[in-house]
Amino acid sequence: MTTEEQMKFSQRYARFNTQPQSLLGKVLTLVLGAAFLVLAFMFSLVALAVVAVGGTLLWGWLWWKTRAIRKQMREQGPGFPPQPTEGNIIDGEVIRDTDAPPQSGRLLR
């Protein structure tokens, strides 16, 4: 490298050529870094609280707006809310005893 190139390089990356910080500079960096972390944590807590309150308000609004639909569904019959059925349900299979043969007279293939 020529001295001109070295000067351009050192000017471009001058921030990396600084002298080590003194003890006061290191302490100040530590204090400012800790303060930044505390502020970032506080901001994240505020953001989380805003999202939680907004979600609760949205849920309440939807619950209020759907109350008429829920009332209609309740009036239509026992299907809402689902009531426990009587009898045995095993894996969703239905077992039916019939004496009538299949309509075609033969088993299905």
CNS distance restraints for C-alpha pairs under 8 A (distance, minus, plus):
assign (resid   1 and name CA) (resid   5 and name CA) 6.08 0.50 0.50
assign (resid   1 and name CA) (resid   6 and name CA) 6.52 0.50 0.50
assign (resid   2 and name CA) (resid   6 and name CA) 6.21 0.50 0.50
assign (resid   3 and name CA) (resid   7 and name CA) 6.12 0.50 0.50
assign (resid   4 and name CA) (resid   8 and name CA) 6.34 0.50 0.50
assign (resid   5 and name CA) (resid   9 and name CA) 6.06 0.50 0.50
assign (resid   6 and name CA) (resid  10 and name CA) 6.00 0.50 0.50
assign (resid   7 and name CA) (resid  11 and name CA) 5.99 0.50 0.50
assign (resid   8 and name CA) (resid  12 and name CA) 6.04 0.50 0.50
assign (resid   9 and name CA) (resid  13 and name CA) 6.11 0.50 0.50
assign (resid  10 and name CA) (resid  14 and name CA) 5.27 0.50 0.50
assign (resid  10 and name CA) (resid  17 and name CA) 7.60 0.50 0.50
assign (resid  13 and name CA) (resid  17 and name CA) 7.08 0.50 0.50
assign (resid  14 and name CA) (resid  18 and name CA) 7.08 0.50 0.50
assign (resid  21 and name CA) (resid  25 and name CA) 5.44 0.50 0.50
assign (resid  21 and name CA) (resid  26 and name CA) 6.20 0.50 0.50
assign (resid  22 and name CA) (resid  26 and name CA) 6.34 0.50 0.50
assign (resid  23 and name CA) (resid  27 and name CA) 6.21 0.50 0.50
assign (resid  24 and name CA) (resid  28 and name CA) 6.07 0.50 0.50
assign (resid  25 and name CA) (resid  29 and name CA) 6.08 0.50 0.50
assign (resid  26 and name CA) (resid  30 and name CA) 6.19 0.50 0.50
assign (resid  27 and name CA) (resid  31 and name CA) 6.17 0.50 0.50
assign (resid  28 and name CA) (resid  32 and name CA) 6.07 0.50 0.50
assign (resid  29 and name CA) (resid  33 and name CA) 5.94 0.50 0.50
assign (resid  30 and name CA) (resid  34 and name CA) 6.10 0.50 0.50
assign (resid  31 and name CA) (resid  35 and name CA) 6.14 0.50 0.50
assign (resid  32 and name CA) (resid  36 and name CA) 6.10 0.50 0.50
assign (resid  33 and name CA) (resid  37 and name CA) 6.27 0.50 0.50
assign (resid  34 and name CA) (resid  38 and name CA) 6.25 0.50 0.50
assign (resid  35 and name CA) (resid  39 and name CA) 6.17 0.50 0.50
assign (resid  36 and name CA) (resid  40 and name CA) 6.08 0.50 0.50
assign (resid  37 and name CA) (resid  41 and name CA) 6.11 0.50 0.50
assign (resid  38 and name CA) (resid  42 and name CA) 6.16 0.50 0.50
assign (resid  39 and name CA) (resid  43 and name CA) 6.12 0.50 0.50
assign (resid  40 and name CA) (resid  44 and name CA) 6.21 0.50 0.50
assign (resid  41 and name CA) (resid  45 and name CA) 6.30 0.50 0.50
assign (resid  42 and name CA) (resid  46 and name CA) 6.29 0.50 0.50
assign (resid  43 and name CA) (resid  47 and name CA) 6.11 0.50 0.50
assign (resid  44 and name CA) (resid  48 and name CA) 6.05 0.50 0.50
assign (resid  45 and name CA) (resid  49 and name CA) 6.16 0.50 0.50
assign (resid  46 and name CA) (resid  50 and name CA) 6.19 0.50 0.50
assign (resid  47 and name CA) (resid  51 and name CA) 6.24 0.50 0.50
assign (resid  48 and name CA) (resid  52 and name CA) 6.12 0.50 0.50
assign (resid  49 and name CA) (resid  53 and name CA) 6.10 0.50 0.50
assign (resid  50 and name CA) (resid  54 and name CA) 5.98 0.50 0.50
assign (resid  51 and name CA) (resid  55 and name CA) 6.00 0.50 0.50
assign (resid  52 and name CA) (resid  56 and name CA) 6.17 0.50 0.50
assign (resid  53 and name CA) (resid  57 and name CA) 6.14 0.50 0.50
assign (resid  54 and name CA) (resid  58 and name CA) 6.12 0.50 0.50
assign (resid  55 and name CA) (resid  59 and name CA) 6.10 0.50 0.50
assign (resid  56 and name CA) (resid  60 and name CA) 6.15 0.50 0.50
assign (resid  57 and name CA) (resid  61 and name CA) 6.11 0.50 0.50
assign (resid  58 and name CA) (resid  62 and name CA) 6.18 0.50 0.50
assign (resid  59 and name CA) (resid  63 and name CA) 6.04 0.50 0.50
assign (resid  60 and name CA) (resid  64 and name CA) 6.08 0.50 0.50
assign (resid  61 and name CA) (resid  65 and name CA) 6.13 0.50 0.50
assign (resid  62 and name CA) (resid  66 and name CA) 6.11 0.50 0.50
assign (resid  63 and name CA) (resid  67 and name CA) 6.30 0.50 0.50
assign (resid  66 and name CA) (resid  70 and name CA) 6.30 0.50 0.50
assign (resid  67 and name CA) (resid  71 and name CA) 6.19 0.50 0.50
assign (resid  68 and name CA) (resid  72 and name CA) 6.28 0.50 0.50
assign (resid  69 and name CA) (resid  73 and name CA) 6.24 0.50 0.50
assign (resid  70 and name CA) (resid  74 and name CA) 6.21 0.50 0.50
assign (resid  71 and name CA) (resid  75 and name CA) 6.27 0.50 0.50
assign (resid  72 and name CA) (resid  76 and name CA) 6.28 0.50 0.50
assign (resid  73 and name CA) (resid  77 and name CA) 7.20 0.50 0.50
assign (resid  73 and name CA) (resid  80 and name CA) 6.06 0.50 0.50
assign (resid  74 and name CA) (resid  78 and name CA) 7.13 0.50 0.50
assign (resid  74 and name CA) (resid  79 and name CA) 7.73 0.50 0.50
assign (resid  74 and name CA) (resid  80 and name CA) 5.47 0.50 0.50
assign (resid  74 and name CA) (resid  81 and name CA) 7.01 0.50 0.50
assign (resid  78 and name CA) (resid  82 and name CA) 6.85 0.50 0.50
assign (resid  78 and name CA) (resid  83 and name CA) 6.58 0.50 0.50
assign (resid  79 and name CA) (resid  83 and name CA) 6.77 0.50 0.50
assign (resid  89 and name CA) (resid  93 and name CA) 7.04 0.50 0.50
assign (resid  89 and name CA) (resid  94 and name CA) 7.76 0.50 0.50
assign (resid 101 and name CA) (resid 105 and name CA) 6.29 0.50 0.50
assign (resid 101 and name CA) (resid 106 and name CA) 7.90 0.50 0.50
assign (resid 102 and name CA) (resid 106 and name CA) 6.34 0.50 0.50
assign (resid 102 and name CA) (resid 107 and name CA) 6.79 0.50 0.50
